[in-house]
């Protein structure tokens, strides 16, 4: 992300604020990606984040609706987010979408649960209450 005077690589707090306020996990990823292609009010995904001015650390989400002239006479720096709102969190579930060959959250949870199940099956408890592989 790069926008005018903001080097977003250095502004990790700002980027985290944007992600926390605007990103979401989609229940219908493909359908929402299609809605992102719509223009105007038919696009229910697009949101705008007003970047902070020189005195603020964080910005705010601009509420959707008719555009009105703001108090600052349009001097706000606005970051418009569309499919980024759902594509970023989707990578947690499908990292292969960007070429990372690792399991997503769902696969990792299943692998850990199976591993723990195997560990519990092999772990025996003796009557004295000591844990371990008692033979």
C-alpha positions in Angstrom: 0.0 0.0 0.0 1.4 3.4 -0.9 -0.5 6.6 -0.9 0.9 10.1 -1.5 2.9 11.0 1.7 2.3 7.8 3.5 4.8 5.0 3.4 2.6 2.2 4.7 5.6 0.0 5.3 6.6 2.3 8.2 3.0 2.9 9.3 2.2 -0.6 10.6 -0.1 0.7 13.3 -2.1 2.6 10.7 -2.3 -0.5 8.5 -3.4 -2.6 11.4 -6.1 -0.1 12.2 -7.3 -0.2 8.6 -7.4 -4.0 8.6 -9.2 -4.2 12.0 -11.8 -1.6 11.0 -12.4 -2.7 7.4 -11.4 -6.3 6.6 -13.7 -9.2 7.1 -13.9 -12.9 6.4 -16.4 -13.5 3.6 -19.0 -16.3 3.8 -19.4 -16.2 0.0 -15.9 -15.3 -1.3 -16.7 -15.7 -5.0 -20.0 -13.9 -4.7 -18.4 -11.0 -2.8 -15.6 -10.7 -5.4 -18.3 -10.4 -8.1 -20.0 -7.6 -6.1 -16.7 -5.8 -5.9 -16.9 -5.4 -9.7 -20.2 -3.4 -9.5 -20.2 0.4 -9.7 -21.9 2.9 -7.5 -24.5 1.8 -4.9 -24.6 -1.8 -6.3 -21.1 -2.3 -4.8 -21.8 -3.0 -1.2 -18.2 -4.0 -0.4 -16.3 -0.7 -1.1 -15.5 1.5 1.9 -13.3 4.5 2.3 -10.8 5.1 5.1 -9.9 8.7 5.8 -6.2 8.8 6.5 -5.1 10.8 9.6 -3.9 14.3 9.2 -0.6 15.4 10.7 -1.9 15.5 14.3 -3.7 12.1 14.4 -2.3 8.6 14.7 -5.4 6.8 13.3 -7.9 7.7 10.7 -11.6 6.8 10.5 -14.0 4.9 8.2 -16.1 7.2 6.0 -19.7 6.0 6.2 -21.2 5.0 2.9 -23.9 7.2 1.4 -24.2 10.3 -0.7 -21.0 12.2 -1.0 -21.0 15.5 0.9 -18.4 18.2 1.0 -16.6 17.7 4.3 -15.6 20.4 6.8 -12.1 20.4 5.5 -13.1 21.4 1.9 -12.1 18.1 0.5 -8.5 18.1 1.8 -8.9 14.6 3.3 -6.7 11.9 2.0 -8.9 8.9 1.3 -7.9 5.3 0.9 -10.6 3.4 -1.0 -10.8 -0.3 -0.3 -12.8 -2.7 -2.4 -11.8 -6.4 -2.8 -8.9 -5.9 -0.5 -11.3 -5.9 2.4 -12.0 -9.6 1.9 -8.9 -10.8 -0.1 -6.5 -10.1 2.7 -8.2 -12.2 5.4 -8.9 -15.0 2.8 -5.1 -15.6 2.6 -5.3 -16.9 6.2 -7.4 -19.8 4.9 -5.8 -20.2 1.4 -2.2 -19.0 1.5 -1.6 -20.8 -1.8 -3.5 -18.0 -3.5 -0.4 -16.0 -3.4 2.1 -18.8 -3.9 2.8 -19.7 -0.2 2.8 -23.5 -0.1 1.6 -23.9 3.5 -1.6 -25.1 5.1 -4.3 -22.5 6.0 -5.9 -22.1 9.4 -8.5 -24.8 8.8 -6.0 -27.4 7.6 -3.7 -26.6 10.5 -6.4 -27.0 13.1 -7.3 -30.5 11.7 -3.6 -31.5 11.6 -3.1 -30.4 15.2 -6.3 -32.2 16.4 -5.2 -35.4 14.7 -1.7 -35.2 16.1 -3.1 -34.6 19.6 -5.5 -37.5 19.2 -2.6 -39.8 18.3 -0.6 -38.5 21.3 -3.5 -39.1 23.7 -3.9 -42.7 22.3 -0.2 -43.5 22.9 -0.1 -41.8 26.4 -1.0 -44.2 29.2 -1.7 -43.3 32.8 -0.7 -45.8 35.5 -2.8 -46.3 38.6 -0.3 -44.2 40.7 -1.2 -41.2 38.6 2.2 -40.9 36.8 1.9 -40.0 33.1 4.0 -41.5 30.4 4.4 -44.6 28.4 4.0 -47.1 31.2 4.7 -50.7 30.1 
